[in-house]
C-alpha cells in the first residue's frame, strides 16, 4: 500500500513539472518580448531618426 502512495506522489510531481516548465518558458518569453519592445521604444537611434 505504501508503494502505491509513493508512486501517486511521484506522478503528481512529474505532472507538475510537465506543466510548470513550459508555462515558465512562456512567461519568460513574454517578458523578453516586453523588454525588447521597451528597449526599441527608448533607443537613441529611434529618437534621432525622427529629428530629420
KOLVOTOR-756496 format. One record per residue (C-alpha): x, y, z; residue in one letter. Coordinates in pm, 1 decimal. Layout:
N
xx, yy, zz, residu
X, Y, Z, A
...
//
This chain:
52
xx, yy, zz, residu
0.0, 0.0, 0.0, X
280.4, 244.6, 76.4, X
438.2, 174.9, -261.8, X
120.7, 282.7, -441.3, X
103.9, 601.7, -240.0, X
463.7, 688.6, -328.9, X
402.1, 634.6, -698.5, X
95.2, 856.0, -672.5, X
307.4, 1134.4, -523.0, X
579.7, 1082.7, -783.4, X
332.9, 1102.1, -1071.2, X
186.0, 1421.4, -925.9, X
532.2, 1575.3, -910.0, X
606.0, 1476.0, -1268.9, X
275.8, 1623.7, -1387.6, X
351.5, 1947.5, -1203.3, X
692.7, 1973.5, -1372.7, X
544.4, 1898.6, -1715.0, X
301.8, 2187.0, -1666.9, X
533.6, 2429.1, -1483.8, X
837.9, 2418.5, -1712.0, X
662.5, 2510.9, -2039.5, X
448.6, 2767.0, -1856.5, X
755.6, 2935.8, -1709.8, X
911.5, 2938.7, -2055.2, X
607.9, 3116.4, -2196.7, X
612.9, 3374.6, -1918.4, X
985.4, 3433.2, -1973.9, X
928.7, 3474.7, -2348.2, X
659.4, 3737.1, -2286.5, X
886.3, 3933.6, -2052.9, X
1166.6, 3909.9, -2310.0, X
934.1, 4049.0, -2578.4, X
827.7, 4331.7, -2348.4, X
1189.8, 4415.2, -2267.4, X
1282.9, 4421.0, -2635.9, X
987.4, 4645.8, -2711.6, X
1082.5, 4883.3, -2431.8, X
1444.1, 4899.7, -2549.8, X
1330.0, 4961.3, -2906.8, X
1099.0, 5242.7, -2798.0, X
1362.3, 5409.3, -2579.2, X
1663.9, 5361.0, -2804.2, X
1853.2, 5673.9, -2911.6, X
1851.9, 5563.5, -3277.3, X
1475.3, 5587.4, -3283.9, X
1468.6, 5942.8, -3148.6, X
1746.5, 6056.0, -3386.9, X
1560.3, 5921.4, -3687.3, X
1262.4, 6139.5, -3602.1, X
1474.4, 6455.6, -3590.9, X
1534.7, 6468.3, -3954.2, X
//
